[in-house]
Amino acid sequence: MGRYSRLHEIRRMDPARDYAEILRLISQYEFPWDYRQGVSVAFLRDYGVPRISVLLDRTQEFERAGQKRYDDTVLIGYEMAADGFDSERGRAAARHLNRIHGKYRIADDDFRYVLATTVVGPKRWIDRFGWRPLCAQEVQALVEAGRKTAAMMGIEGAPDTYEGFEQFLDSYEERMFAYDPANRRVANATFRVIASWYPRPLRPLVARFALGLLDEPLLAALGFRPQPRWVRASASAALRLRAQCVRRLPARPRRFPARPRPRSYPFGWRLDDLGPHWARNRPVEPLPDERDGHAGGSTRRRAAAPDSGGRTPVPGCRRPARNS
């Protein structure tokens, strides 16, 4: 397979119909590392909003179990998209996500903002540091995936274009970014998790490298000073050099998709493992389009089996067959 063969394939696809497959190609084949970085920066942007970070800080999940909190966030997104958003696995993950959020009173604009970061964040990162920019079909697939997530979570008013998501994100940050001590506490806990992935002597350098990639409004909201110009320039140059190297590598073979390797679950996970321990004791509500009982099966059966599509086997074992 040539380096640009998948790009030609994606350009022939219809994002309105094939958005889940395009997202899979982006996140598992074309830009697996860059997509994760874009999503990670998106999470950091959430911490610049005090009423979001205060809630996160109050749960103490980042302080007590930061790696698990990071892994759970990545894995729930993976479970929703892995077999398609409308698969039983995807719907089970969405119901589980809703029961976690159902405990809290979260403003609609905050939901829309967090959603916008997951659309805008990966595009901005990949266009800046990826081995090629996203094509129009890939961008629209991110939009469609964001809109589908909004529908499954009951979030109203999601934009229908990338420009709409980007405009909402920028205007929201202009209004809502402000420093609060909770912002810095949650950000520090997250940086400790990221730094822990590297040998101890490299951790201070990793932290400076990460801060050097963040824009000044976000740094101010998190309570960090801008890094020296040489740090910012070096960080950007290193990532652009990486992009040039990746561009010259062969395409990832179809039989080797990039999948999450969560440190918190070395032997595999079930959907009920993800999120706070108390979440599994909360009732599971049907998704908005299941409330009339016509979303591909009985609502009662779906509500009773929140993890029916979310099993991940122990490495080396075969995945058990799922009911369709």
KOLDREN-684975 format. One record per atom (N, C-alpha, C): y, x, z; residue in three letters. Coordinates in steps of 0.001 Angstrom, whole numbers, padded with zeros to 6 digits, always signed. Atoms other than C-alpha are relative to their C-alpha. Example, Ala and Ser with C-alpha at 12.3 -4.5 7.8 and 13.67 -1.06 7.14 Angstrom:
<nodes>
-001190+000890+000000ALA-004500+012300+007800ALA+001200+000900+000000ALA-001190-000820-000060SER-001060+013670+007140SER+001090-000770+000730SER
</nodes>
This chain:
<nodes>
-001192+000847+000000MET+000000+000000+000000MET+001239+000880+000000MET-001223-000767+000066GLY+003390+001401-001004GLY+000948-000330+001142GLY-000907+000171-001142ARG+006211+001792+001524ARG+000796-001295-000094ARG-000828+001195+000163TYR+008134-001140+000067TYR-000809-001214-000475TYR+000822+001107+000490SER+005181-003364-000868SER+000196-001266+000829SER-000184+001192-000837ARG+005641-005670+002125ARG+001377-000611-000203ARG-001328+000543+000276LEU+009336-005997+001401LEU-000052-000882-001243LEU+000125+000822+001212HIS+008471-007246-002097HIS-000756-001289+000309HIS+000760+001187-000404GLU+005935-009628-000536GLU+000888-000984+000753GLU-000859+000857-000823ILE+008465-010955+001980ILE+001056-000682-000850ILE-001034+000589+000856ARG+011085-011519-000707ARG-000516-001163-000839ARG+000583+001118+000741ARG+008676-013888-002457ARG-000338-001180+000905ARG+000358+001049-000956MET+008185-015959+000712MET+001183-000915+000282MET-001015+000991-000348ASP+010079-019056+001839ASP+000188+000016+001518ASP-000171-000097-001457PRO+011578-018461+005325PRO-000101-001342+000724PRO+000085+001304-000658ALA+011796-022182+006050ALA-001447-000385+000286ALA+001410+000331-000159ARG+008028-022467+005629ARG-000789+001140+000634ARG+000805-001163-000360ASP+006778-018925+006274ASP+000641+000857+001081ASP-000751-000819-000956TYR+009096-017808+009087TYR-000915+000684+001010TYR+000887-000607-001001ALA+006227-017190+011533ALA-000727+001211-000582ALA+000680-001118+000642GLU+004381-014959+009062GLU+000974+001150-000250GLU-000999-001054+000215ILE+007578-013081+008177ILE+000315+000700+001318ILE-000257-000605-001311LEU+008295-012547+011885LEU-001154+000906+000407LEU+001159-000843-000313ARG+004756-011212+012309ARG+000054+001314-000780ARG-000093-001218+000808LEU+005286-008760+009452LEU+001113+000919+000505LEU-001099-000799-000558ILE+008614-007626+010946ILE-000441+000710+001276ILE+000243-000505-001351SER+007355-007173+014495SER-001286+000797+000142SER+001280-000691-000138GLN+003821-005875+013869GLN-000239+001065-001067GLN+000253-000936+001086TYR+004100-003893+010626TYR+001237+000778-000444TYR-001148-000679+000582GLU+007548-003119+009234GLU+000860+000716+001045GLU-000928-000560-001004PHE+009617-002504+012406PHE-000504-000226+001424PHE+000478+000349-001344PRO+007393-002767+015511PRO+000819+000636+001115PRO-000766-000665-001060TRP+009273-000166+017580TRP+001441-000486+000006TRP-001395+000418+000077ASP+012728-001161+016347ASP+000183-001444+000452ASP-000104+001398-000438TYR+012081-004855+016902TYR-000025-000075+001522TYR+000051+000001-001466ARG+011116-004159+020523ARG+001290+000518+000607ARG-001257-000529-000532GLN+014245-002072+021052GLN+001121-001037-000126GLN-001011+001025+000182GLY+016411-004826+019606GLY-000110-001109+001022GLY+000208+001031-001020VAL+014859-007367+021944VAL+000370+000537+001380VAL-000335-000587-001304SER+015248-004968+024899SER+001506+000047+000217SER-001459+000003-000116VAL+018963-004528+024205VAL+000503-001423+000179VAL-000381+001406-000185ALA+019181-008317+023932ALA-000130-000407+001460ALA+000159+000317-001415PHE+017815-008601+027477PHE+001121+000619+000833PHE-001080-000651-000740LEU+020401-006096+028714LEU+001305-000776-000141LEU-001243+000750+000201ARG+023183-008210+027217ARG+000047-001212+000930ARG+000023+001138-000923ASP+022058-011135+029353ASP+000573+000381+001361ASP-000444-000427-001327TYR+022876-009066+032451TYR+001516+000135+000089TYR-001457-000086-000025GLY+026555-008866+031439GLY+000668-001306+000365GLY-000520+001326-000338VAL+026964-012567+032304VAL-000332-000272+001467VAL+000301+000115-001427PRO+027323-013003+036086PRO-000870-001181+000380PRO+000805+001136-000472ARG+025863-016480+036341ARG-001453+000106-000467ARG+001387-000296+000353ILE+022740-015231+034531ILE-000551+001080+000921ILE+000517-001117-000798SER+022418-011949+036423SER-000109-000360+001480SER+000095+000414-001407VAL+023109-013562+039809VAL-001312-000740+000246VAL+001275+000706-000130LEU+020151-015878+039240LEU-001170+000978-000058LEU+001072-000987+000110LEU+017942-012979+038113LEU-000065+000883+001243LEU-000058-000844-001194ASP+019088-010884+041069ASP-000547-000747+001214ASP+000448+000785-001145ARG+018372-013705+043509ARG-001521-000101+000058ARG+001466+000084-000003THR+014732-013913+042415THR-000651+001284+000489THR+000503-001310-000419GLN+014302-010178+043242GLN-001230+000453-000791GLN+001171-000372+000790GLU+011631-010005+040527GLU+000159+001379-000621GLU-000207-001313+000610PHE+013223-006966+038883PHE-000145+001104+001037PHE+000101-001010-001043GLU+013445-005104+042192GLU-001441+000185+000460GLU+001349-000080-000556ARG+009927-005943+043373ARG-001059+000336-001046ARG+001041-000173+001025ALA+008001-005942+040104ALA+000649+000076-001372ALA-000770-000094+001236GLY+010275-004772+037312GLY-000869+000161-001237GLY+000873-000197+001165GLN+007470-003592+035007GLN-000690-001298-000384GLN+000661+001273+000299LYS+005626-006896+035314LYS+000991-000987-000603LYS-001003+000926+000541ARG+008833-008855+034695ARG+000293+000337-001457ARG-000232-000426+001384TYR+009459-006808+031548TYR-001190-000386-000876TYR+001194+000303+000787ASP+005865-007168+030351ASP-000146-001494-000227ASP+000174+001447+000131ASP+005787-010903+031021ASP+000931-000579-001048ASP-000964+000496+000982THR+008917-011494+028966THR-000464+000314-001414THR+000493-000391+001323VAL+007512-009556+026017VAL-001229-000809-000380VAL+001274+000641+000308LEU+004086-011183+026273LEU+000145-001493-000265LEU-000182+001423+000270ILE+005311-014778+026445ILE+000542-000197-001413ILE-000484+000068+001376GLY+007288-014198+023256GLY-001114+000289-000996GLY+001123-000335+000881TYR+004207-012609+021693TYR-000974-001169-000101TYR+000938+001120+000000GLU+001971-015510+022717GLU+000535-001177-000816GLU-000568+001103+000754MET+004379-018034+021209MET-000112+000216-001501MET-000077-000274+001434ALA+004452-016290+017831ALA-001300+000508-000597ALA+001153-000735+000527ALA+001045-014562+017508ALA-000810-000796-001011ALA+000779+000842+000897ASP-000843-017463+015903ASP+000853-001058-000686ASP-000898+001012+000544GLY+002238-019392+014788GLY+000529-000889+001119GLY-000630+000766-001070PHE+004652-021424+016898PHE-000658-001364+000192PHE+000610+001318-000107ASP+002821-024679+016133ASP-001492+000054+000291ASP+001403-000103-000401SER-000614-023324+017018SER-000143-000449+001448SER+000221+000367-001401GLU-002198-024442+020275GLU+000397+001140+000929GLU-000381-001162-000808ARG-001683-020908+021578ARG+001514+000070+000158ARG-001455-000042-000061GLY+002022-020974+020697GLY+000567-001107+000856GLY-000498+001134-000780ARG+002537-024414+022194ARG-000322+000156+001486ARG+000338-000242-001403ALA+000719-023468+025392ALA+000978+000984+000625ALA-000963-000975-000517ALA+003009-020462+025787ALA+001368-000640+000207ALA-001293+000673-000144ALA+006081-022640+025228ALA+000004-000927+001210ALA+000059+000866-001182ARG+004932-025150+027847ARG+000056+000831+001284ARG-000020-000881-001172HIS+004337-022295+030280HIS+001412+000546+000235HIS-001377-000489-000123LEU+007806-020875+029576LEU+000904-001086+000569LEU-000828+001106-000486ASN+009355-024297+030181ASN-000246-000293+001472ASN+000231+000297-001420ARG+007634-024752+033523ARG+000574+001098+000893ARG-000666-001051-000772ILE+008984-021368+034678ILE+001481-000313+000123ILE-001439+000270-000027HIS+012545-022268+033696HIS+000331-001317+000677HIS-000274+001317-000572GLY+012179-025812+035008GLY+000382+000038+001464GLY-000351-000099-001419LYS+012634-024580+038581LYS+001498+000193+000208LYS-001394-000409-000163TYR+016212-023474+037914TYR+000942-000936-000758TYR-001051+000739+000695ARG+019422-025230+036946ARG+000772+001005-000857ARG-000588-000962+000928ILE+020549-023294+033867ILE+000872-000750-000996ILE-000934+000662+000910ALA+023588-024241+031792ALA-000505+000081-001435ALA+000446+000033+001396ASP+022915-025234+028186ASP+000550+001181-000790ASP-000589-001126+000717ASP+025318-022565+026922ASP-000731+001305+000323ASP+000733-001215-000357ASP+023366-019907+028832ASP-001328+000067-000748ASP+001219+000038+000793PHE+020132-021021+027188PHE+000283+000389-001451PHE-000329-000292+001389ARG+021813-020915+023779ARG+000363+001470-000175ARG-000380-001412+000103TYR+023233-017469+024492TYR-001225+000906+000026TYR+001203-000829-000072VAL+019910-015949+025549VAL-000793-000124-001301VAL+000671+000197+001285LEU+018369-017466+022427LEU+000699+000787-001102LEU-000756-000712+001034ALA+021152-015998+020269ALA-000240+001504+000075ALA+000242-001445-000110THR+020519-012503+021658THR-001322+000387-000644THR+001302-000334+000584THR+016901-012674+020467THR+000025-000087-001521THR-000169+000056+001450VAL+018101-013471+016930VAL+000898+001146-000473VAL-000997-000979+000426VAL+021140-011194+016699VAL-000399+001419+000404VAL+000343-001336-000493GLY+019821-008287+018789GLY-000919+000783-000922GLY+000875-000760+000906PRO+016873-007306+016565PRO+000651+000315-001342PRO-000634-000281+001296LYS+018919-007645+013361LYS+001007+001133+000123LYS-001001-001053-000148ARG+021765-005506+014634ARG-000660+001355+000215ARG+000668-001291-000240TRP+019391-002818+015893TRP-000658+000505-001275TRP+000725-000446+001191ILE+017252-002718+012751ILE+000965+000412-001108ILE-000973-000384+001029ASP+020260-002684+010430ASP+000664+001328+000330ASP-000669-001235-000412ARG+021711+000185+012450ARG-000961+001187+000050ARG+000901-001124-000255PHE+018628+002268+013236PHE-001362-000124-000675PHE+001289+000151+000653GLY+015714+000910+011210GLY-000097+000836-001268GLY+000202-000839+001194TRP+014202+002694+008213TRP+000533-000683-001255TRP-000713+000744+001030ARG+015715-000024+006013ARG+000634-001204+000671ARG-000564+001218-000593PRO+017952-003023+006689PRO-000890-001205-000285PRO+000737+001237+000237LEU+016491-006511+006942LEU+000485-000662-001289LEU-000385+000757+001187CYS+016441-008530+003737CYS+000379-001421+000408CYS-000492+001354-000301ALA+017828-012067+003505ALA-001118-000887+000545ALA+001114+000828-000464GLN+014398-013654+003970GLN-000379+000339+001438GLN+000330-000398-001374GLU+013759-011648+007132GLU+001048-000515+000983GLU-001063+000495-000878VAL+017118-012580+008604VAL-000161-001496+000217VAL+000154+001444-000158GLN+016553-016262+007911GLN-001249-000342+000797GLN+001189+000234-000812ALA+013068-016002+009423ALA+000320+000128+001492ALA-000429-000104-001398LEU+014654-014777+012682LEU+000736-001256+000433LEU-000749+001225-000306VAL+016969-017780+012533VAL-000959-001169+000199VAL+000941+001112-000094GLU+014110-020212+011919GLU-000854+000112+001255GLU+000771-000192-001228ALA+012081-018689+014760ALA+000844-000362+001221ALA-000891+000372-001094GLY+015106-019052+017047GLY+000164-001500+000105GLY-000149+001457-000002ARG+015579-022681+016031ARG-001281-000693+000468ARG+001268+000578-000457LYS+011874-023410+016564LYS-000154+000166+001500LYS+000047-000224-001441THR+012037-021845+020020THR+000911-000987+000719THR-000932+000964-000596ALA+015068-024011+020791ALA-000606-001392+000038ALA+000609+001325+000045ALA+013215-027140+019698ALA-001113-000133+001029ALA+001116+000055-000942MET+010185-026279+021840MET+000473+000024+001445MET-000544-000057-001362MET+012382-025616+024875MET+000998-001113+000277MET-000954+001083-000194GLY+014598-028662+024356GLY+001439+000468+000059GLY-001365-000529+000032ILE+017712-026541+023725ILE+000718-000607-001198ILE-000722+000659+001080GLU+020173-028579+021695GLU+001146+000874-000506GLU-001166-000674+000551GLY+022866-027260+019380GLY-000238+001407-000494GLY+000260-001338+000530ALA+021105-024143+018070ALA+000563+000103-001415ALA-000541-000162+001363PRO+022912-022806+014957PRO-001114+000006-001037PRO+001004-000009+001061ASP+021147-023085+011611ASP+000184+001165-000965ASP-000192-001193+000819THR+022457-019809+010128THR+000133+001215+000916THR-000196-001212-000786TYR+022543-016200+011249TYR+001460+000144+000408TYR-001435-000110-000309GLU+026342-016249+011037GLU+000362-000897+001175GLU-000263+000895-001122GLY+026339-019212+013407GLY-000466+000581+001314GLY+000495-000645-001216PHE+024169-017387+015954PHE+000909+001156+000406PHE-000824-001164-000307GLU+026301-014258+015690GLU+001365-000416+000523GLU-001305+000465-000458GLN+029575-016156+016054GLN-000088-000570+001407GLN+000165+000542-001350PHE+028257-018030+019089PHE-000162+001125+001008PHE+000219-001112-000922LEU+027052-014792+020705LEU+001303+000730+000298LEU-001233-000774-000202ASP+030341-012962+020165ASP+001032-000790+000799ASP-000998+000802-000719SER+032522-015834+021387SER-000424-000231+001448SER+000502+000185-001362TYR+030299-016428+024425TYR+000250+001258+000829TYR-000206-001239-000748GLU+030450-012765+025421GLU+001471+000230+000288GLU-001435-000164-000235GLU+034223-012711+025013GLU+000459-000837+001187GLU-000374+000894-001108ARG+034449-015622+027455ARG-000693+000355+001309ARG+000841-000028-001187MET+031654-014797+029879MET-000310+001399+000536MET+000255-001342-000528PHE+031243-011014+030147PHE+001000+000311+001112PHE-000845-000406-001129ALA+032583-009876+033528ALA-000875+000774+000965ALA+000792-000794-000939TYR+031527-007367+036150TYR-000328-000797+001249TYR+000443+000512-001289ASP+029540-008516+039155ASP-001030+000992+000531ASP+000997-000941-000525PRO+027495-006326+041520PRO-001436-000356-000391PRO+001354+000403+000399ALA+024409-008386+040565ALA-000327+000531-001392ALA+000242-000535+001345ASN+024850-007259+036947ASN-000569+001410+000093ASN+000418-001411-000097ARG+024520-003614+037923ARG-001349+000131+000684ARG+001293-000103-000684ARG+021624-004195+040315ARG-001156-000321-000951ARG+001076+000382+000916VAL+019532-005976+037675VAL-000138+001031-001117VAL+000047-001023+001055ALA+020490-003429+034994ALA-000643+001280+000528ALA+000593-001209-000575ASN+019619-000514+037304ASN-001511-000140+000133ASN+001435+000222-000146ALA+016227-002052+038031ALA-000700+000096-001351ALA+000585-000060+001343THR+015582-002408+034297THR-000026+001431-000519THR-000026-001398+000440PHE+016662+001172+033548PHE-001055+000828+000735PHE+001048-000722-000731ARG+014299+002393+036278ARG-001364-000244-000638ARG+001257+000303+000681VAL+011448+000618+034516VAL-000112+000818-001281VAL+000023-000723+001278ILE+012371+002147+031150ILE-000191+001491+000225ILE+000102-001437-000263ALA+012811+005636+032608ALA-001387+000387+000495ALA+001319-000311-000556SER+009438+005421+034369SER-001052+000225-001068SER+000957-000211+001085TRP+007712+005482+030977TRP-000046+001458-000455TRP-000132-001379+000484TYR+008719+009140+030529TYR-000261+000967+001145TYR+000179-000995-001061PRO+007936+012358+032428PRO+001258+000114+000870PRO-001110-000008-000951ARG+010107+012748+035509ARG+001170+000899-000413ARG-001154-000847+000375PRO+012185+015699+034202PRO+000861-000607-001104PRO-000750+000580+001117LEU+013223+013624+031171LEU+000747-001278+000369LEU-000532+001327-000317ARG+014247+010474+033023ARG+001528-000070+000036ARG-001472+000075+000058PRO+017936+011318+033591PRO+000527+000029-001427PRO-000427-000072+001396LEU+018254+012219+029904LEU-000259-001321-000712LEU+000324+001299+000602VAL+016533+008973+028867VAL+001042-001040+000399VAL-000996+000963-000457ALA+018965+006968+030997ALA+001338+000207-000706ALA-001267-000274+000689ARG+021998+008700+029469ARG-000088-000365-001477ARG+000235+000333+001402PHE+020533+008276+026006PHE+000134-001519-000195PHE-000051+001457+000110ALA+020082+004532+026593ALA+001424-000516+000182ALA-001383+000432-000222LEU+023604+004113+027988LEU+000885+000369-001182LEU-000798-000432+001140GLY+024983+006032+025004GLY-000097-000928-001189GLY+000184+000924+001118LEU+023715+003287+022683LEU+000654-001360+000238LEU-000580+001300-000331LEU+025471+000411+024462LEU+001497-000012-000282LEU-001427+000123+000311ASP+028901-000884+023463ASP+000813-000104+001287ASP-000860-000076-001187GLU+031864-000611+025835GLU+000152-001330+000730GLU-000086+001258-000768PRO+032239-004359+026655PRO-001234-000242+000864PRO+001209+000187-000797LEU+028610-004467+027794LEU-000039+000993+001153LEU-000013-001001-001072LEU+028926-001216+029757LEU+000952-000409+001121LEU-000970+000420-001024ALA+032018-002547+031529ALA-000548-001153+000825ALA+000553+001140-000723ALA+030257-005794+032417ALA-001135+000420+000925ALA+001097-000486-000836LEU+027291-003844+033806LEU+000476+000974+001074LEU-000540-000917-000996GLY+029548-001506+035788GLY-000291+001453-000277GLY+000243-001394+000379PHE+028759+001699+033874PHE+001169+000530-000820PHE-001032-000633+000813ARG+031244+004154+032409ARG-000569+000358-001372ARG+000468-000467+001315PRO+031043+004972+028697PRO-000460+001447+000090PRO+000505-001366+000028GLN+029023+008104+028042GLN+000920+000878-000854GLN-000812-000896+000834PRO+030745+011187+026583PRO-000335-000162-001480PRO+000187+000182+001436ARG+031189+011199+022848ARG-001220+000761-000506ARG+001142-000773+000495TRP+028573+013924+022380TRP-001318-000693+000314TRP+001229+000737-000327VAL+025959+011772+024146VAL-000191-001150-000981VAL+000106+001122+000927ARG+026742+008740+021993ARG-000375+000483-001399ARG+000283-000518+001336ALA+026734+010827+018814ALA-001430+000524-000094ALA+001352-000559+000023SER+023492+012594+019741SER-001050-001102-000008SER+000958+001105-000051ALA+021709+009342+020573ALA-000108-000675-001361ALA+000015+000646+001317SER+022727+007725+017288SER-000628+000896-001052SER+000548-000931+000990ALA+021875+010855+015286ALA-001511+000116+000142ALA+001443-000105-000208ALA+018419+011090+016854ALA-000722-001209-000571ALA+000644+001211+000511LEU+017620+007481+015968LEU+000084-000088-001520LEU-000094+000007+001461ARG+018890+007879+012421ARG-000947+001025-000613ARG+000977-000984+000466LEU+016770+011001+012023LEU-001406-000600+000058LEU+001295+000684-000088ARG+013788+008999+013240ARG-000179-000962-001167ARG+000091+000963+001097ALA+014569+006313+010643ALA-000328+000700-001320ALA+000280-000742+001226GLN+014570+008906+007868GLN-001458+000456-000052GLN+001402-000425-000045CYS+011192+010187+009014CYS-000936-001183-000240CYS+000841+001185+000166VAL+009695+006693+009252VAL+000009-000465-001452VAL-000117+000433+001391ARG+010972+005900+005750ARG-000953+000773-000907ARG+000867-000839+000824ARG+008814+008710+004403ARG-001478-000135+000356ARG+001392+000217-000384LEU+005656+007588+006183LEU-000615-001109-000847LEU+000640+001125+000699PRO+003082+005345+004505PRO+000141-001290+000803PRO-000073+001288-000678ALA+003159+001644+005308ALA-001152-000135+000989ALA+001058+000224-000990ARG+001186+000558+008367ARG-001119-000819-000648ARG+001108+000770+000587PRO-002288-000583+007239PRO-000123-001381+000632PRO+000099+001366-000490ARG-002920-004305+007570ARG-000982-000122+001150ARG+001007+000099-001067ARG-005911-003670+009828ARG+000480+000594+001319ARG-000515-000612-001218PHE-003702-001889+012395PHE+001364-000580+000385PHE-001290+000561-000434PRO-000993-004301+013541PRO+000409+000585+001346PRO-000508-000460-001297ALA+001222-003156+016392ALA+000020-001186+000951ALA+000068+001076-000984ARG+000455-005294+019418ARG+000469+000525+001351ARG-000462-000462-001317PRO+001816-005199+022968PRO-001101+000726+000761PRO+000913-000724-000890ARG+000211-002714+025333ARG+000630+000015+001397ARG-000718+000124-001275PRO+001519-003961+028677PRO-000621+000846+001097PRO+000474-000847-001082ARG+001249-001519+031538ARG-000502-000821+001179ARG+000390+000841-001136SER+000868-004384+033999SER-001369-000629-000177SER+001272+000677+000272TYR-002284-005709+032319TYR-000896+000899-000864TYR+000800-000934+000810PRO-004453-002766+031180PRO-001318-000592-000472PRO+001280+000597+000370PHE-007538-005008+030993PHE+000167-001380-000639PHE-000228+001281+000649GLY-005939-007972+029229GLY+000668-000995+000939GLY-000739+000989-000780TRP-004082-011056+030398TRP-000373-001408-000439TRP+000045+001418+000313ARG-004250-014817+030541ARG+001417-000543+000150ARG-001353+000538-000018LEU-001231-017019+030083LEU+000481-000259+001417LEU-000410+000277-001379ASP-001229-018035+033753ASP+000344+001260+000780ASP-000386-001249-000661ASP-000878-014353+034687ASP+001480+000306-000195ASP-001354-000369+000391LEU+002556-014256+033066LEU+001019-000820+000769LEU-001049+000686-000745GLY+005657-015085+035065GLY-000241+000080+001493GLY+000127-000030-001466PRO+006192-015563+038815PRO-001287-000683+000456PRO+001282+000534-000479HIS+003101-016334+040878HIS+000080-001487+000292HIS-000110+001415-000348TRP+004504-019723+041905TRP-000032-000910-001222TRP-000107+000840+001196ALA+004775-020894+038295ALA-001289-000759-000268ALA+001273+000652+000317ARG+001070-021686+038003ARG-000229-001258+000830ARG+000145+001191-000839ASN+001458-024294+040762ASN+000954-001127-000394ASN-000917+001037+000450ARG+004203-026197+038954ARG-000665-000836-001086ARG+000595+000849+001038PRO+003312-029162+036758PRO+000423+000446-001386PRO-000285-000326+001390VAL+003150-028573+033017VAL+000466-001261-000713VAL-000553+001141+000718GLU+005339-030905+031003GLU-000266+000147-001495GLU+000160-000089+001455PRO+004739-031778+027347PRO+001272+000511-000661PRO-001151-000431+000772LEU+007011-030236+024752LEU+000759-001219-000517LEU-000785+001159+000463PRO+009833-032427+023411PRO-000678-000809-001093PRO+000618+000755+001089ASP+007870-033336+020270ASP-001394-000503+000351ASP+001300+000505-000457GLU+004730-034088+022319GLU+000141-001228+000889GLU-000183+001054-000999ARG+006262-036719+024545ARG-000401-001375-000501ARG+000498+001269+000518ASP+005260-039503+022197ASP-001506+000041-000256ASP+001443-000105+000143GLY+001687-038182+022114GLY-000482+000202-001405GLY+000408-000127+001401HIS+001693-037479+018370HIS+000140+001418-000517HIS-000176-001385+000449ALA+001999-033691+018241ALA-001337+000714-000110ALA+001257-000682+000280GLY-001490-032846+017076GLY-001007-000083+001123GLY+000982+000146-001062GLY-003469-034160+020016GLY+000612-000722+001166GLY-000535+000791-001094SER-003125-036026+023253SER+000845+000867+000910SER-000876-000717-000922THR-000291-035002+025538THR-000714+000317+001302THR+000675-000219-001277ARG-002499-035392+028575ARG-000917+001209-000064ARG+000895-001146+000107ARG-005071-032885+027310ARG+000773+001301-000012ARG-000785-001218+000093ARG-002398-030305+026487ARG+000584+000374+001357ARG-000628-000286-001292ALA-000677-030636+029848ALA-001016+000538+000998ALA+001001-000407-000969ALA-003964-030090+031666ALA-000523+001415-000243ALA+000559-001318+000339ALA-004758-026792+029912ALA+001082+000940-000481ALA-001150-000785+000437PRO-001634-024604+029913PRO-000356+001331-000616PRO+000302-001321+000534ASP-003488-021407+029044ASP-001095-000063-001062ASP+001121+000137+000918SER-005908-022770+026449SER+000128+000903-001208SER-000147-000885+001149GLY-004414-020631+023706GLY+000446+001387+000374GLY-000645-001241-000374GLY-003171-017705+025751GLY-000905+001080+000518GLY+000899-001031-000523ARG-006284-015702+026563ARG+000075+001256-000853ARG+000107-001284+000694THR-006261-012041+025675THR-001186+000732+000594THR+001235-000570-000544PRO-009643-010309+025996PRO+000197+001401+000537PRO+000061-001399-000404VAL-010429-007093+027749VAL-000213+000841-001250VAL+000191-000833+001186PRO-010105-004289+025169PRO-001474+000326-000225PRO+001397-000276+000342GLY-013392-003823+023339GLY-000866-001228-000019GLY+000756+001244+000008CYS-014520-007411+023874CYS+000509-000887-001125CYS-000419+000899+001055ARG-014440-010070+021222ARG+000766-001157+000604ARG-000795+001150-000446ARG-011833-012819+021545ARG-000881-001246-000080ARG+000770+001232+000077PRO-013544-016098+022451PRO+000624-000950-001008PRO-000507+000954+000987ALA-013239-018796+019827ALA+000859-001042+000686ALA-000897+001024-000535ARG-010382-021240+020364ARG-000249-001304-000730ARG+000064+001300+000638ASN-010508-024934+019694ASN+001249-000206-000813ASN-001178+000222+000851SER-008193-025852+016816SER+000515-001397+000205SER
</nodes>
